[in-house]
Amino acid sequence: MTGEIENLIDELPQASNRRVEEIVTFLEGVLSDIECRFPSEDDSDSAYECQNIPKAKELIALVKAWKVRDRVLKAGDKTGKDRERRKINKLSKELKITFNQI
């Protein structure tokens, strides 16, 4: 499953609006399927995984906001497009790291 998630996240920078929505919906589903329980004293990994879920949700929200801005910039402004491309590349990297930690 991790490889599939990484591949989907790697698609984000060049994905169409529709595909970004599909990927984001899938990632949100993965997060909602993770059951977080208070870990036992010897299970600090579970606590660490659960701690990263809010960060992943925040990054997904930023990807959604990025796609809206990117759609607006399609009409022109090459400098703005380059800046937005750098943002989505950074968001994708952060999202991949966060999902690996979960």
C-alpha positions as CSV (number, residue, x, y, z in Angstrom):
1,M,0.0,0.0,0.0
2,T,2.8,2.4,0.8
3,G,4.2,2.2,-2.8
4,E,0.7,2.9,-4.2
5,I,0.4,6.0,-2.0
6,E,3.8,7.3,-2.9
7,N,3.0,6.9,-6.6
8,L,-0.2,8.8,-6.2
9,I,1.5,11.6,-4.4
10,D,4.2,11.7,-7.1
11,E,1.4,12.3,-9.6
12,L,0.1,15.5,-7.9
13,P,2.4,18.1,-9.5
14,Q,1.4,17.2,-13.1
15,A,-2.1,15.9,-12.4
16,S,-5.3,17.4,-13.8
17,N,-7.8,19.0,-11.5
18,R,-10.0,15.9,-11.7
19,R,-7.0,13.6,-10.9
20,V,-5.9,15.7,-8.0
21,E,-9.4,15.4,-6.5
22,E,-9.3,11.6,-7.0
23,I,-5.9,11.4,-5.3
24,V,-6.9,13.7,-2.4
25,T,-10.2,11.7,-1.9
26,F,-8.2,8.5,-1.8
27,L,-5.6,9.9,0.7
28,E,-8.4,11.2,2.9
29,G,-10.0,7.8,2.9
30,V,-6.7,6.2,3.9
31,L,-6.4,8.6,6.8
32,S,-10.0,7.9,7.9
33,D,-9.4,4.2,7.9
34,I,-6.5,4.4,10.4
35,E,-7.7,3.6,13.8
36,C,-6.0,5.6,16.5
37,R,-6.0,4.2,20.0
38,F,-4.1,5.3,23.0
39,P,-0.9,3.2,22.9
40,S,0.2,0.9,25.6
41,E,3.4,2.0,27.4
42,D,5.5,-0.1,25.1
43,D,3.9,1.0,21.9
44,S,5.1,4.5,21.1
45,D,4.9,3.9,17.4
46,S,1.1,4.0,17.4
47,A,1.2,7.4,19.2
48,Y,3.7,8.7,16.6
49,E,1.5,7.5,13.7
50,C,-1.6,9.1,15.1
51,Q,0.3,12.3,15.8
52,N,1.0,12.6,12.0
53,I,-2.6,12.3,10.9
54,P,-3.5,16.0,11.5
55,K,-0.4,17.0,9.7
56,A,-1.3,14.9,6.7
57,K,-4.8,16.3,6.7
58,E,-3.4,19.8,6.8
59,L,-1.1,19.0,3.8
60,I,-4.0,17.6,1.9
61,A,-6.0,20.8,2.5
62,L,-3.0,22.8,1.2
63,V,-2.9,20.6,-1.9
64,K,-6.6,21.4,-2.5
65,A,-5.9,25.1,-2.1
66,W,-2.9,24.9,-4.4
67,K,-5.0,23.3,-7.2
68,V,-7.5,26.2,-7.0
69,R,-4.7,28.8,-7.3
70,D,-3.1,26.8,-10.1
71,R,-6.3,26.8,-12.1
72,V,-6.5,30.6,-11.8
73,L,-2.9,30.9,-13.0
74,K,-3.4,28.8,-16.1
75,A,-4.5,31.9,-18.0
76,G,-1.0,33.5,-17.8
77,D,1.7,34.8,-15.5
78,K,4.6,32.4,-16.1
79,T,6.4,33.5,-12.9
80,G,3.3,32.7,-10.9
81,K,3.1,29.3,-12.5
82,D,6.7,28.5,-11.7
83,R,6.2,29.6,-8.1
84,E,3.0,27.4,-7.8
85,R,4.9,24.5,-9.3
86,R,7.6,24.8,-6.7
87,K,4.9,24.9,-4.0
88,I,3.2,21.7,-5.2
89,N,6.5,19.9,-5.4
90,K,7.3,20.9,-1.8
91,L,3.9,19.9,-0.7
92,S,4.2,16.5,-2.4
93,K,7.5,15.8,-0.7
94,E,6.1,16.8,2.7
95,L,3.0,14.7,2.1
96,K,5.1,11.6,1.1
97,I,7.3,12.0,4.2
98,T,4.2,12.3,6.4
99,F,2.5,9.3,5.0
100,N,5.7,7.3,5.4
101,Q,5.7,8.2,9.1
102,I,2.1,7.1,9.4
